[in-house]
Amino acid sequence: MKHIHILGICGTFMGALALLAREKGYKVTGSDQNVYPPMSSYLESQGIKLISGYEYDIESFKPDQVIVGNTMRRGMPIVEYLLNSELEYFSGPEWLYQEILKDKKVIAIAGTHGKTTTTSMVIKLMDDVGLNPSFLVGGITQDFGVSSRLTDSEYFVIEADEYDTAFFDKRSKFMHYHPDILVVNNLEFDHADIFNSIEDIYRQFHHLMRLLPGKSTVIYPKPDTHIDKLLAMGCWSERCPLQAEHGLDIKPILQDYSQFEIIDHNKTLKINWTLLGEHNAKNALSAYAVLKTLGVSLDKVTESFKNFKGVKRRLECIAQNDHYAIYDDFAHHPTAVAQTLRAIKARAGDKERVVAILEPRSNTMKMGAQESALINALNIADEIWFYQNSVMQWQAASYAKDNFLVFDQVANIVEHFKQSQPERFTHYVIMSNGAFDGLHQQLGALARRGVEIEKMRNFS
């Protein structure tokens, strides 16, 4: 049995890759600087041994191959040791293509927002028509309970991230995937730590377009200024634009898009599901277009969307009682923050309140590259609780006012939550792409405790 050791194993991509390697028959071990749930507990539950930190002798593990995550940098002792050794090493995307993807028909979901949710929808729809696809997604799909799987299907569905590949390969990860169907949900400036401008992002996507064969298909929304500019740089593949004049569109039935219609030329499908927001309805249209491109039966689509459970940490309601609901959301870009809050505001209506609780954890947020756009997005909420962590390079305190509270400790957020006495039902939306020092778990526990206390009162 071959043994691979993964550096940076607890990232969403690398963790999912670890499980694919295990399913392919490899012995898998790994380490990471940030070993925390849910990924750490998830990997350990799958029988993968983890080491916290990088202070160890990698050769003592005697791996056949080392996979290097893109969080690893030159100058790190373990990286220098690896380069001086005789060990064979790869980036995660390169290993994935050579070992798995080159033998599959690849469906790649790319774009700034909605990749994880759209990828999960495509997997669900394909599975429900019997295609049983392999997949890798940057989160844990609640329909399958895993972030990746390997099957004997000819299809592989993958979330195609534009972040760079490794310290020795600065191309976007998706350059290694060679998709047969490519979805580009949207394009915006992000990842200010590696991209200087939106033009840098265009360039990476254009490199991907130049690799696609003419028989491949690119699915994308219209109008989208950034995608239009990208396609103008060159596209040699079949195009599937999503827009009313091209026969594919969405129309809301309810304001929060918990019910909406997919319009496919002269056919209308009514979708009634558990997700919220126009952005998720657009994600659904992209997923529908993938199934249509594959030429498979669309008879089960309505039922598939109805039963779609979503993805952990994507506007996931983690606790609710008679007084408030608490949501966990991965939003870490101003547009994603705005989409999330608009969806909840539409659900809340005029009689209920929305409180946005934000940890600016992504590199772009910490740098303040989109500061004003972020503040504008947060102001969609009725009240804002902003966590000013120690690594931020800008100060949110200048925005503080009655409905904009700034905290420098998570414990203070928890205490303020305990003291809050909302007069009307309140939706608390926790937004972070990290652990937020366990805030989700703490507030969720308080909400569940409130339910138990209420039951005891009613009983007595």
Secondary structure, DSSP 4 states (H G I P E B T S, - for coil): --EEEEETTTSHHHHHHHHHHHHTT-EEEEEES---TTHHHHHHHTT-EEEESS-S-GGGG--SEEEE-TT--TT-HHHHHHHHS--EEEEHHHHHHHHTGGGSEEEEEESSSSHHHHHHHHHHHHHHTT---EEE-SS-BTTTSSSEE--S-SEEEEE---SEEETTEEEEGGGGT--SEEEE-------TTT-SSHHHHHHHHHHHHHHS-TTSEEEEESS-HHHHHHHHT---SEEEEESGGGTEEEEESSTTSSEEEEEETTEEEEEE-S--SHHHHHHHHHHHHHHHHHT---TTHHHHHHH---BTTSSEEEEE-SSEEEEEE---SHHHHHHHHHHHHHHHTTTSEEEEEE---SHHHHHTTTHHHHHHHHTTSSEEEEE--TT-SS-GGGG-BTTEEEES-HHHHHHHHHH---SS-EEEEEE-SS-GGGHHHHHHHHHHHHHHHHHHHHH-
